[in-house]
Amino acid sequence: MPDTTQREAELLAAVPDQLFIGGAWVDSTSGRSIRVIDPSTGRTLKTIADASVADAASAMDAAVAAQADWARTAPRVRGEILRRAFDLLQERADDFALLMTLEMGKPLAEARGEVTYGGEFLRWFSEEAVRISGRYGTNPEGTGRTIVTHVPVGPSFLITPWNFPLAMATRKIAPALAAGCTAIVKPAELTPLTTLYFARLLEDAGLPAGVLQVITTSESKDVSAPIIADPRLRKLSFTGSTAVGVSLLKQAADGVLRTSMELGGNAPFVVFDDADLDKAVEGAMLAKFRNIGQACTAANRFIVHQSVADDFASRLTEKVLSLRVGRGTDDGVTIGPLINDGAVDKADALVQDAVDRGATLVTGGQRIEGEGSFYEPTVLTGVTPGSDILRQEIFGPVVSIIPFTDEADAVAKANDTEFGLVGYVFTRDLARGQRLIESLQTGMMGLNVGVVSNAAAPFGGVKQSGIGREGGLEGIHEYLETKYTLTPDPFA
Ligand code: ADP
């Protein structure tokens, strides 16, 4: 069997394999390279440049050099470059979808969905670029005039994860550029190709040299640290694990950097006895199996009223049994591989621990032998308190169900985690839904829906799930400083 089809080979050949610094594609000074792997086969897709600390310094210099001009570029011009990028993305949608499926593994239909979702950040922030406003007023004493404006925070460092290679890049790049900030983006070393290909698209959309740099590296820590320590950097935006986020926050503290942190989740999915169970099961399939369970918003704990727990589990299991596992490019596949063998080991260990502590394995529970990193879609019921799977992000296709007795018990169980990104609640009782909006300790909530992400909405968490919001009216303010000026009463 060939490693890739002709179409895949042509697409991969079109993806840049160098670093993008100061408007030029350049080799790494390290002389090293990164092999990007297809998680469905374990084979190498492409070999790309592996940035060194020196390359990071060049990227920083380029971002700083371009900052003043970009900040002074008319908002309409900034917005129109993003809008052209949106249009080009629609033209190249099939290529971006295939590229994400190849390097990350998600089924093609989901990759197309990510092109739509990721593209919306370009469109949304192309529109927001021209709506950065301020206020003018009289101070209470009447002795002066107050002027409040919003100015670009400055050169920004954007670190993205591997699970949504396009959307996590556009969710940071689009607001940074719209606000008038230059940026360095460092994609995850596991799925860097989409960001490289996207940088080529931005070039084609007319982005001036130096406004965005892309550095790909296998030494994230060593290469990122000097950028974060550089006093010219003004902003750090990160999406990834809480452990890395905490380390980055400590580094950012030294420079008193503005930070946005989208960190881990442990989403509760609460099903009340008055819920429409068909809708709850539909929502559960999306909340759990989208992206092969590899999303910080993935439902991690299904907390189901004891009177409907068996019914919910059996209806959900029926759907789970109809999932088709395979390479994301194959027709009809709904579950791709996990990102690597380590992810399979982790999912398997969590399932084993839950079973050892008394959970019932309804279906799945096995790694799939052969090439690629596959794990069976799995359903566990009766998961007992203290199980690791209730504490850790599963990041795999594993449903873990625990029963609850009443609303107070449901809320207590849902909030029994240090994370607070998103919660899902299924109930037909409006007042109960409203109570849950207030009592769930999360930054986001899906009320009778299984997916909440939307470019027009503020995405983000509380507790150890992060700081700041991406998207929505709030998203651009992560890249803007508020500046206040006082002038004397002009009539005095
Ligand atoms: P995940 O567990 O989803 O892989 P990580 O938090 O490990 O998430 O990685 C998210 C992003 O952070 C990736 O781009 C990765 O390369 C980067 N990263 C990991 N460790 C560090 C670090 N110490 N400093 C800077 N970036 C890092």
Boltz pocket constraint, residues with backbone or C-beta under 6 A from the ligand:
constraints:
  - pocket:
      binder: B
      contacts: [[A, 159], [A, 160], [A, 161], [A, 162], [A, 186], [A, 187], [A, 188], [A, 189], [A, 217], [A, 220], [A, 221], [A, 222], [A, 224], [A, 225], [A, 239], [A, 240], [A, 241], [A, 242], [A, 244], [A, 245], [A, 247]]
      max_distance: 6.0
